[in-house]
Amino acid sequence: MLSRLGRWKIGSSNGRPSAWLQCNEFPHRSRSIHPRREASTGQAYSVPIVGEITFKIGDDVTVGGPGTCAFMPRNVPHAWKNSRTDTGRVLFLYTPAAAGGYVEELLAHRPSNDDERNRLCERYHWEIVGQNPLSEGDGRARAGRVRPGGPMPRISRQEFERLPLRVHDLLAGVPLHDVWAVDLPRRRSGITLEEFVRVAGGRLFIPSPVVRALLSLRFFVGGLFGWDPEPDAPMRETFATRLTASDRSRSLAPAGTREGPFRVVYRFENEQLLELSNRTAHAAALSTLVETADAYRFYFAVYVRSVGRLTPVYMALIDPFRRFVVYPSLLRSVRTTWNHTVGTA
């Protein structure tokens, strides 16, 4: 089922209109119109609203839920399917709008033969390049898997909350801002996060020159406005006050231990929580390593508790840099570190 949400001119130099389309994706359904290429002047964005959608863009397979966005560039074959057992809902942005017209016309009246389908494709500058590789039975693209070496996706809240982690109860009531993951090759079983951190010399994240430049700029601005000093100890709120005696005895590092700008809340064998508190936010970063049948998956989750009116404004300003530059780069460095250490064992 497809419905037009709107069509209007966007603020671009050529003033071309864009089409917003909302589509219900039924359980385990993959559409025969994909994979596809759009006109050399067109591109599309896809935003899952409900459920979990598997995307194949070029050679990369990723999974996304609410809060994620898939970019489908021009002239790159792509496909998608609903990877859950319930109905999902996806919002698409096509630019120019003619590409969206193909989807609308296809669902309003399906072509009765190949010639009619080809004329429809030509009218809207689409190209069918093969059967949908995400259809049932294709072992190359199982739902819920991300190809090692592919992009760094944000993971659905539902997948993360299904993991048996202490953080779910400890930070109950603290907003989960987003979750990321990277799949790592499985050379042997039994590797823990603690082992990975140890053989990596305590440095899983190695910022690229671009990320270092962004962080330097951020700390410079923070210094000008006095954002970054930690509150004095009597005034400082810490998530460590939520720890039980069992949590503290299980932790491999004492709560409050400094780690760069962060402080340790707990460090278990396969789960670590760090926190940062200043005038912008009270944030926590969760890292965990999960072993699967044929890979390891490293999860990185960010929680943000507001400390005042500055918090939502600050997060809105930095989110584009976090999501499109900083976190993808840092997670790529996790994969590189893995491949150079435990991944070669």
Buried (B, 14 or more C-beta within 10 A) or exposed (E): EBEBEEBEEEEEEEEBBBBBBBBBBEEBBBBEBBBBBBBEBBBBBBBBBBBBBBBBBEEBBBBBBBBBBBBBEBEBBBBBBBBBEEBBBBBBBBBBBBBBBBBBBBBEEEBEEEEEBBEBBEEBBBBBEEEBBBBEEBEEBEBBBBBBEBBBBBBBBEBBEEBEBBBBEBBEEBEBBBBBBBBBBBEEEEBBBBBBBEBBEEEBBBBBEEBEEBBEEBEEEBEEEEBBEEBEEEEEEBBBEBBEEEBEEBBBEEBEBEBEEBBBBBBBEBBBBBBBBBBBBBBBBBBBBBBEEEBBBBBBBBBBBBBEEBBEEBBEEBEEBBBEBBBBBBBBBBBEBBBEBBBEE
